[in-house]
Amino acid sequence: MEEGSSYSPADDYNRPAGGEQSKTSPSTTDYLKYMAEHSGKDILSSDVEIKGSIKFQKELLIDGKVEGEINSDGVLTIGENADIRGEVKTKSITVFGKVQGNITVAERCELKAKSTLQGDLKAARLVIEEGATFIGKSEVTSGASPAKSVTGRPEIVRHDEPVKAAFGART
């Protein structure tokens, strides 16, 4: 081995065997890309099982099993292997796996192609990809406080003209 080169036995585990490349579906590719981009974030891997409540600050990726409440003002990602059973309240969520319980988010909720949600959903923005399973009711809110939403909405202007005149009918 040359001096200055860094070799780790772990490098052998990160290469496909025999130079083979894996064949993945587009949603799996999105998921793997997301995992790579968020490698420095907090992760609960697929072999983790938690019973109880979880609170976090910034970003969390859960790929294991959680039974209990999840609360945060941060960004939550539910991985492909995840099985969540309980209430989820967070700023933003992307679901690749299974959630059985209600989800309330302040901003954006994204249900990916192979995801399953059994429960009610409340979010300011909602994206549901083709192939996602959603059993429950959804409420898409403005995300603004009541005072802001009153001034932010267009007003309905009514004219006191007879209906016949409005449609060009002869009087």
C-alpha positions, 0 to 999 in steps of 0.5 A: 500500500502506498504511503498517503493513501487511505484504505479502510476495510469498510471500503470493501463493504461499500462496493457492489459485489463483482462490479454489479450495479443494483437495479432500483425503481424511481421511488427507491432511487429518490429515497436513496438520493434523499438518504445520501443528501441527508447523511449528516442528519439524525437517523433512526435506522431500520433495526431500531424499535422505540416505544415512547415519545420522540422530540427533535429540533432540526431534521430526523430520518426514521427508518425503524419502528416507532410506537408513540408520539412524535413532536417537533418543529423540524423536518421529519422523513419516514423511511421505506422500512419505517412503521410508525404507530402514533400521532405525528406533529411536526413542521414538515414530513415526507413519508416513504413508509407506513404511518398508522395515526394522525399527522399534523404539519404546519407546512408541507406533507408529502406522501411518496409512491409506496407510502401508506397512511392510515389516519387523518392528515392536516397540513398547509400543503399536501403532495400525494404521489401516484401509488401512495395509499391514504385512508383517512380524511385530509384538511389542507389549511392556509397555514396562516393565523386567522388575522392574516388569512382575512386580509390575504384572501380576495374579497367577493364583490357583489353588484346590485344589478338584476340577474337578467342584465348581468346575462344580457337578457332583454328587459 
